[in-house]
Amino acid sequence: AGSKPAETKTPTAWAIAKSLTIIGVALSLFQLYTAGMVAMTAMRHRSVFLTCILAMTFLIKPLYKGARKDKLNGAMVVDLILIAMAIFIGLYIFIDLQGIFERQGDWSPWDFRVGVALVILVLEATRRVIGLNLTIIAIMALLFGYFGPWMPELIVHKGYSVERIATTLSLTTEGIFGLPLGVASTFVFIFILFGAFLDKTGAGKFFIDLSYSITGRFSGGPAKTAGVASGFMGSVAGSAVANVVATGSFTSPMMKKIGYRKHVAAAVEAAASTGGQLMPPIMGAGAFLMAEFTQTPYLEIIKIAFIPAVLYFFSVILFVHFEAQKQGIWGLSKDQLPNIVQTLKEGIHFIIPVAILITVLVMNYSPMMAGFIAILAVYLTALIRKGSRISFATLINTLEQGARNAIVVAVACAAAGIIVGIVNLTGTGLRFSSLVVSLSQGIPLLALLLVALT
């Protein structure tokens, strides 16, 4: 008596939630199917992927700050129009791909309209998900492509029409559907989904507890745990954001509790979690882009990255140690820490999927196939213990969460495709390469510094 009635979702909010589940699960299943069973033409695969990502973006992110998503209003109508445009464009490319290939250079009016619309959709999605910084850079790239003759002498070019820019960026693999989005839609997505499965089965908690039991008793224990746990989690998640979410919820409160200042605790967690993108075998999108751009086997990049990654985490732990000594912060008592034997007993089976992943990569299978096999291994391994088994409802939630987690990377890579496409179209990349070679006078260190600046 007297209790408040349970909150019920409005019909609009319910419809959005169900739509997100359907799109997220469908995208994850589609990605698993194309990763482990049947390959698909790059443009078709990327168009399906981007269509789903754009639809989810406009369902999740509001048109402007404060716009309500729980009832039908003007902002929601705009979102629905953008989603309809994204679906139409996806179907247009998927169904008429052969015709698009045959019309290269002799585009129809509808090709032009679709091209302009897709560029606008990607820019709007980037504004909502990433913010204005990347959006403005992409717009500047577009203006650079159009106003070429009026550029400074170093980067001047003949300039291109709106039709040429829009169709090149939207209907070829030299723009939005280029290498960055290709990497996001294959290797990166499959490993983000792998991370989601690890999280839902309890593997994340196992790695964190294992880190606590190893480092918690030392000076500044929880902060060192942040470094070690982020290394463990990063090795299988490849995402700084996922790392903060998984490890920060445990380590940040503990760091503050034993005496670390708030900004130091935040800095330690941010620095440690950033290393998650550097720790093999699964690294951030950059590692996959390196493999694709340079045609270097991913296994080779893993070998090269291992020592620098370990040194990075070592430097984080050293900083933590000196800060703890300076502030007089000591470790936790034994009764406050997880028992290492019990931790291993309850979660050692989670090491199996990671071992399988590394083995498959060493056997020179593609990262996509390795990720596909690793996801199956996580699901089957979780069946060993009752506490880690995934119910059907949790499986659906995991598939949806994996798709949601990919939105940020996918949208960023689509925007990067605009920039890369303009650089390639205008020949600016080759011009910078020649400039670097001439200015460096054959001195490797100077060339590296100029490349870094560029």
N, C-alpha and C positions, 0 to 999 in steps of 0.2 A: 504494500500500500504506500502511496506517496512517491513511488519511484518514477523517474522520467521515462517517457516512452522512447524506445530505440529509434535513432535517427534513420530515416529512410531516404534513399536516393530519389531525386526527381527523375521523371522519365528521360529527360535529356542526358543527365549524368549517367543513368543506367545504360542508355544506348551507346554513349561514348565509351564506357568501360567495356561493354561487350564487343564493340567494334575494335577496340585496341587489342583485346584478347584474340579475336578472330584473325586480325591482320598479323599480330606478333607471332602467334603459333604457326600460321600459314607460312610466314617468311622464314621462320627457323626450320620448319620441315622442308621447305623448298631448298634452303641452303644446305641442309644435310643431304638431301637427295642429289643435288648437283655436285656436292663435295665427294661423296663416296660411291655413287652409283652411275649417274649419267651426266656427262659434261654437256654444256650448252654453248651456243654461239655467244661470244663476249657481249655484243650489243644487246641481244635478247636477255641474257642473264642480268646484265647491269641495269637494263631498263625496268625489269621486274623488281629488282632490289631497290632502286631509287624510288620507284612509284610507292612501294610499301613504306619506305623511310619517310618520304614527304607526307604521305597520308597520316602516319603516326605523329609526325612533328606538328601538323596543323590541328590534330586532335588533342595533343598534350599541351602545347605551348600557346598561350593566348595571343591575340592580335596586338594587344597593348597591356601594360601592367595594370592589373585591377579588373580586366575584362573577365566576366563570369563565364564559367564553363558548365554550370549546372542548370542553365535554362536558355531557351532559344532567344537570341537577341541579334542586334545588327552585326556584332563582332563574330558571332557564331555563323551567321549567314555567309559572311566573307570567308570564314574557314571552310565551310561546305563547298563554296564555289572553287576555292583553291584545290580542295581534295578532288573535286570532279575534274578540274583541269589536269591534275597530276595523273589521274586514272586514264583520262582520254589520251594524254600524251604517251603513257606507257603502252596502251593498247595500239596506238597508231604506229609506234616503232616496232612492237612485237609482231603485229600482223603484217605490216607492209615493209618489213626489213629488206626484202629482195628488191622491191621497187625503189627504196631509198638508196640502195647501193647503185642501182642502174641510173638514177637521176643525179649522181654526184656531179656538181658543177653546173647542172641545168635544173635548178630547184623549182618546184611548183609553188604557187601562192600558199598552199596549206603547209608545205615544208617550212616556209618562212615564218608563218604564224606560230607553228609548233615550236620552232627554234627560239623565237622571241619569248614565248610564254614560258618555256622551260628555264631560260636564263633568269626571268623574273621570279619564278617559283624558287629556284635555288638561292637567289639573293635574299628573298623574304625568309626562307627557312634558316639561312645563315644568320640573319639579323635576330631571329627569335631564339635560336639555339646557342650560337657562339657570341653574339653581340655585334656592336657596330664596327669594331676594329677590322675584322676580316672582311666584313661586308664592304666597308669603304675601300679597302685594298683591292677587292675584286672589281668594284665600280671604277676605280682609278685605272685598272688594267684594261677594262672595256674602253674607257675614254682614250687611253694611250693607243689602242688598236685603231680607233676611228680618226683621231687627230694626229696621225703620224707625221705628216709633212710639216707640222708646226712645232715638232719636238726639238730639243737641243741637238746639235750636230752629232754628238756621241751616240744618240739613240734614235735619230731621225729615220723614218721609213715612209713608204709611199701612201700608207693609210688604206683602210678597207671599209667597204660599205657596211651598213647595218645588216643587210641580208647575208653577206659573206661571213661576218663575225658570228651572227646568230646560228646559221646553219652549220658552220664549222664546229662551233662549241657544242651544239645539241644533237647533231645527226651524224657525227663521226666519232672515232675513238681518239681524236686529237684534242678533246676539250673536256666537258663535264663527264663523259663516259670514258675518259682516258685512264692512264695507269693508276693514279691515286685512288679513284673510285673502284677500279678493278681490284686493287689490293684490299681495300676496305670490304668489298663484297665477297671476297674469297678467304684469304688467310686470316685477316683480322677478325671478321665476323665469327668464323668457326672457333677461334680461340676465346673470343668473348663469351660465346655460348658454353665452351668448355669451363670457363671460370664460373659461369652461372650454375652449372651442374655441380661443380666442386663446392660452391657456397651452400646450395640447398641440401647436399648430402651430409654436411657437417665437416667437410675436409678443411674449410677455412678455420674453424674453431680448433681442429686438431693441430694445425700448423702453429697457431697462436699459442695454444697451451704448451706445445713442445718448446717453443721459444722461451716462454715464461720459465719453464722448468730448467732450461739450460742457463739463462742469463739473469733471472730474477733476483738471485741472492747476492749479486755483485753490486758494487757502488753504482748508484743511479740505475738500478735494475730495470724498471719498467721502460726507461728510455732506450736502454740497450735492447730490450725486448722488441721495441718498435723497429729498430734496425734489423734485427735477425728475422722477426716475423714478416717484415716487409720484403726481405730477401726471399724467404720461403714462398710467400704469397705471390710475389712478383714473378718468380720463376715459372709459375703456372697460370698467371692471370694476364701479365703484360700490360697492365693499365694502372696509372697513378691514381686515378679516381677510384677504381675498384679497390685498390690497396688502402686508401684512406678510409673508405667505408668499412672494409673488413677488419683492419687492424686498429684504426683510430678510435673506434667505439670502445675498445678495451684499453688501449695504451694511453690515450690522452687523459682520461679521468684519473688513471693511476699515477701518471707523471705529476699532475697537479696535486694529487693527494699527498705524495711524499715530499713535496716542497719545490718542484720546478715552477718557475714563473710561467704565467699563461702563454705569453708570446714565445717563450723558449719551448714549451711543450708543443705548441702549434708548429714551430719551425722544425723541430726534430721529426714530428710526424710527416710534415710536408716533404722534407728532404729525404727521409727514409722511403716514403711511398713513391717519390719520383724515381728512385732507383729501381722500382718494379718494372719500369720500361726498359731497363738496361740489363736485367739479369736473365741469362739463358735458362731453359731452352725457348721459352716464349717471351719475346720482347715486344715493344710497341710497334705501331704501324711503320715507323721509320726503318726498322730492320728489314721488313718485307719489301718496302720501297727500294732499299739499297740492293736487295737480292734481285729484284726485277730490273731496275735501271742498269745495274752493272753486270747482270747475268752471272752473278757469283752464287754458287750453291748455298742455300740457307744454312746447311750444316757448317760450312766454312765460316760464315759470319758468326755462328754460335761459338766456334772455337776461338775466333779472334776477340770476341766480346767478353769472354769469361773472366780473364784476369783484370781488365779495367773495371768490370762490374764488381768484382770482389773488392778491389781497391777502393771503389766508391763507397761501398758499405762499411769498409774498414775505417774510412775517414769520418763517416757519420758517427760510428761508435767511438772513435777517438775524441771527437768533439763532445759527445755525451759524457765520456769519462772525465775529461778536464772540467766540464761545467759542473759535474757532480762533486768533484774534489773541491772546487772553488766554493760551492754552496754548502758543502758538508752534507750531501745527500747520500744515504746508504741504502743498501738493498733491502728486500723484503725478507721477513722471517720464513723459515721452512714451512710452517703451518699455513702461511698465506699463499703458498705456491702450489701449482698442480704437481702431483707425484709423477715423475718421469716414467716409471715402470707402468703405472696405471694408464697414463696417457698413451704410451705406445701400445699397450694391450688393447685399448679401446679403439685406436685409430690407425694402427700400422698398416691396415689394408688399404688406406688411402694413398700409400706410397706406390702401390701397384700401378694405377693409371699413369702416374708420372714416369715410372720406369718404362712402361709400355710406350709412352709417347717418345721418350728419348731413344728407345730401341728402334722404333719405326723410322725416326728421323735419321738415325745412324745408318739404317738400311737403304737410305737414299730415296725413300718415298717422298712425294710432294708434301709440303706442310698442310695442305688441305686434307689429304688422305690421312696424315698423321693425326690431325685434329679430329677427324671423323671417327677414327679407331679409338682415340683417347676418350671421346664422349661416350661411346659404347662401353668402354672399359670402366669408366666412372659409374655408369648406370648399373652394370652387372656386378661390379665390386661392392657397390652400396647394398646389394642384396645379401651379402655375407652376414651382416649384423642387422638385427631388428631395428635398432635406433637410427640407422642411416638409410633405411629403405625409403624410396620415393613413392608416394601414393599417386594415383592418377591425377588428382586435383593439383598436387605439388608439381607433377610433371608438366601439366598445362601451364602452371604459373612460371616454371623455370624457362620453358620455351618462350613465353611472352617476355619475361625479364631479360633474357638474352637479346631479344630484338630491341627492347627499349634501351639497353646498355650500349647498343651499337649506333644509336642515333647521332650522338655527338661526333664520333669519328667519321661516320658516313657523310654527314652534312659538311663537315670541315673538308673532307676529301673532294666532295663535289665542287665546293667553292675553290679549292686549290686547282681543280681541273680547269676552271675559267682562267685563272692566272697562268697556268702552264700552257694552256691552249693559245693564249694571246702571245706569250713569249715565243712559242714555236712558230705561230703564224707570221709574226713580224720579223723573225730571224734574230731577235735580240739576244737570245741565248748564245748563238754562235759568235755574235759580235763581242759579247763579254768574254767568251773563251779566248778569242784571238787577243783581246786586250790584256787579259791575265798573262798569256804566254809572252807577249811583247814586253810588258812592264816588269815581269819577274826576271828577265834576262837569264833564264835557265836556272835560277836559284830556287831549289825546291821549297825551302822554308818560306821565302817571300811569296811564292806562288800559293802556298797553303793559306797564308794570311790574307791574300787578295781574294781567294775563293771564299774564305770564311766571311769577309766583308761583303762580298757580292751576295 
